[in-house]
């Protein structure tokens, strides 16, 4: 998919004519330019995850997932500018994905999402759990059900995504 503008992501000022590769998500409903523009940014994955210790969410402690350090350093440093997002997914009725706020170089979920996958089936890193996870007896692999054996998942960067 080529509905994006890499020069715009790097911070180059662009006119509507220079950003034609971003169509159909080039402008918002009011005709203002969108940054970041294009269908790829517009469809930014907007799910969130939470991992809990225990069988009941209400009785369990939430296990934190670090959401920084998930993008390639070269992407953070070289491919995304410190310019803030503008007019991006501001209308919930037409929103394709999550809204981007603040400097684009600080939104690592956006940076990971914008990296093109080389294969049709792919995974994108969402967060990193930095502690061992214990699997309850009968919970199956990582709590997905179906029975299983107890144990721990190794720490040191087990990823969600």
C-alpha positions as CSV (number, residue, x, y, z in Angstrom):
1,X,0.0,0.0,0.0
2,X,1.4,3.4,-0.9
3,X,-1.2,5.7,0.7
4,X,1.4,7.6,2.8
5,X,4.0,10.4,2.5
6,X,7.5,9.6,3.9
7,X,8.7,13.2,3.4
8,X,5.7,14.4,5.5
9,X,6.5,12.0,8.2
10,X,10.1,13.3,8.3
11,X,8.8,16.9,8.7
12,X,9.0,18.3,5.2
13,X,6.4,21.0,4.5
14,X,4.1,19.9,1.8
15,X,1.2,21.2,-0.2
16,X,-1.9,19.3,-1.2
17,X,-0.4,18.7,-4.6
18,X,2.8,17.3,-3.2
19,X,0.9,14.9,-1.0
20,X,-1.3,13.3,-3.7
21,X,0.0,9.8,-2.8
22,X,-1.9,10.2,0.5
23,X,-5.3,10.1,-1.2
24,X,-8.0,9.4,-0.1
25,X,-6.9,10.4,3.4
26,X,-5.2,13.7,2.5
27,X,-7.6,16.2,4.0
28,X,-10.3,16.2,6.7
29,X,-13.9,17.0,6.2
30,X,-13.2,20.7,6.5
31,X,-10.5,20.6,3.8
32,X,-7.5,20.9,6.2
33,X,-4.4,18.8,5.5
34,X,-4.0,15.8,7.7
35,X,-0.6,14.9,9.3
36,X,0.2,12.0,9.1
37,X,-1.8,11.6,5.9
38,X,-2.8,8.4,4.0
39,X,-4.8,5.3,4.6
40,X,-2.0,3.5,6.5
41,X,-1.9,6.2,9.3
42,X,-5.7,6.5,9.1
43,X,-6.1,2.8,9.9
44,X,-3.8,2.9,12.9
45,X,-4.5,-0.1,15.1
46,X,-6.5,1.1,18.0
47,X,-7.0,-2.0,20.3
48,X,-5.5,-2.0,23.8
49,X,-4.4,-4.9,25.8
50,X,-4.3,-5.7,29.5
51,X,-2.8,-8.8,31.2
52,X,-3.9,-9.7,34.7
53,X,-2.6,-12.0,37.3
54,X,-5.3,-14.4,38.5
55,X,-8.5,-15.9,37.0
56,X,-10.8,-12.9,37.6
57,X,-10.0,-9.5,36.3
58,X,-11.7,-7.9,39.3
59,X,-9.5,-10.0,41.7
60,X,-6.3,-9.8,39.8
61,X,-3.4,-7.4,39.7
62,X,-2.7,-5.8,36.3
63,X,0.7,-6.7,34.8
64,X,2.3,-3.6,33.2
65,X,3.5,-3.6,29.6
66,X,6.1,-1.1,28.6
67,X,5.0,0.8,25.4
68,X,8.3,2.5,24.7
69,X,11.3,1.0,23.1
70,X,9.0,-1.0,20.8
71,X,9.9,0.9,17.6
72,X,13.2,0.5,15.7
73,X,15.6,3.2,16.9
74,X,16.4,4.2,13.3
75,X,12.7,4.8,12.7
76,X,12.3,7.0,15.8
77,X,15.5,9.0,15.1
78,X,15.3,9.3,11.3
79,X,11.9,8.6,9.8
80,X,9.5,10.6,12.1
81,X,9.7,14.3,12.9
82,X,8.9,16.1,16.2
83,X,6.0,17.8,14.4
84,X,2.7,17.2,16.1
85,X,-0.1,15.3,14.3
86,X,-2.7,17.6,12.9
87,X,-6.3,16.8,11.9
88,X,-5.7,13.1,12.2
89,X,-8.7,10.9,12.9
90,X,-10.5,13.7,14.7
91,X,-14.0,12.6,13.7
92,X,-15.1,9.5,15.6
93,X,-17.8,8.8,13.0
94,X,-15.3,8.5,10.2
95,X,-12.3,7.3,12.2
96,X,-10.5,4.4,10.7
97,X,-8.3,3.7,13.7
98,X,-6.7,5.4,16.7
99,X,-6.1,9.2,16.8
100,X,-2.5,10.4,16.9
101,X,-1.7,13.2,19.2
102,X,1.5,14.9,20.1
103,X,4.8,14.7,18.3
104,X,4.9,11.8,15.7
105,X,8.4,10.8,16.8
106,X,7.1,10.0,20.3
107,X,4.1,7.9,19.3
108,X,5.8,4.5,19.0
109,X,2.5,2.7,18.3
110,X,2.2,4.9,15.1
111,X,5.9,4.3,14.2
112,X,5.5,0.5,14.5
113,X,2.2,0.6,12.6
114,X,3.7,2.7,9.7
115,X,6.6,0.2,9.1
116,X,5.4,-1.8,6.0
117,X,5.2,-5.6,6.5
118,X,7.1,-7.7,3.9
119,X,4.6,-10.6,4.0
120,X,0.8,-10.7,3.9
121,X,0.7,-12.2,7.5
122,X,2.5,-10.2,10.0
123,X,2.8,-9.2,13.7
124,X,3.4,-5.8,15.1
125,X,4.9,-5.3,18.6
126,X,2.5,-3.5,20.9
127,X,4.2,-3.7,24.3
128,X,6.9,-5.5,26.3
129,X,6.2,-7.4,29.6
130,X,9.3,-7.3,31.7
131,X,8.5,-9.9,34.3
132,X,8.0,-13.6,34.5
133,X,4.4,-14.8,33.9
134,X,3.1,-17.8,35.8
135,X,0.6,-20.1,34.1
136,X,-2.1,-21.4,36.3
137,X,-2.8,-25.1,36.4
138,X,-5.4,-26.0,33.8
139,X,-5.2,-22.6,32.2
140,X,-3.4,-23.8,29.0
141,X,-0.7,-21.9,27.1
142,X,-0.6,-18.3,28.5
143,X,-4.1,-18.6,29.9
144,X,-5.9,-19.4,26.6
145,X,-7.8,-22.4,28.1
146,X,-7.8,-26.0,27.2
147,X,-5.7,-27.4,30.0
148,X,-2.0,-27.4,30.3
149,X,0.9,-27.5,32.7
150,X,2.0,-24.8,35.1
151,X,5.2,-22.9,34.6
152,X,6.6,-19.5,33.8
153,X,7.2,-17.6,30.6
154,X,10.7,-16.1,30.5
155,X,11.1,-12.4,31.3
156,X,13.6,-10.1,29.6
157,X,11.2,-8.8,26.9
158,X,8.3,-11.1,26.3
159,X,6.3,-9.1,23.8
160,X,2.7,-8.5,23.1
161,X,2.0,-8.4,19.5
